[in-house]
Amino acid sequence: MRSGVVAAADWGGTDEGEEFDLGRAGATWSARLTTRVLVNDREPDFDARVGLAELYRVQFWPWVATAIQICI
């Protein structure tokens, strides 16, 4: 990543949030994305879609080359 700066965007490419700096321009990063959808399933008389929320967590860490030795 040349700049080390990332920002959230929707599928159309428009920015959804502020940019944040990973602190290392020009570094290679590993990343993991997890998502969770929360719905209102506790009140049967209430439409579950009204209480819907999508949560996303993105984690970045610097990529590090490692050597693995196999001893036989």
BELHU-V328022 format. One record per backbone hydrogen bond with DSSP energy under -1.0 kcal/mol. NH is the residue of the N-H (numbers start at 0). CO is the residue of the C=O. E is the energy in kcal/mol with one decimal. If there is no record, write none. Layout:
# BELHU-V328022
nh->NH co->CO e->E
nh->NH co->CO e->E
This chain:
# BELHU-V328022
nh->5 co->19 e->-2.6
nh->9 co->13 e->-2.0
nh->12 co->9 e->-1.8
nh->15 co->7 e->-2.3
nh->16 co->7 e->-1.0
nh->19 co->5 e->-2.7
nh->21 co->3 e->-3.9
nh->25 co->0 e->-2.0
nh->26 co->23 e->-1.3
nh->29 co->60 e->-3.1
nh->31 co->58 e->-2.1
nh->33 co->56 e->-2.5
nh->35 co->54 e->-2.3
nh->37 co->52 e->-3.2
nh->39 co->47 e->-1.1
nh->40 co->38 e->-1.1
nh->45 co->42 e->-1.8
nh->49 co->46 e->-1.3
nh->51 co->48 e->-1.2
nh->52 co->37 e->-2.4
nh->54 co->35 e->-3.1
nh->56 co->33 e->-2.7
nh->58 co->31 e->-2.7
nh->60 co->29 e->-2.0
nh->62 co->27 e->-3.0
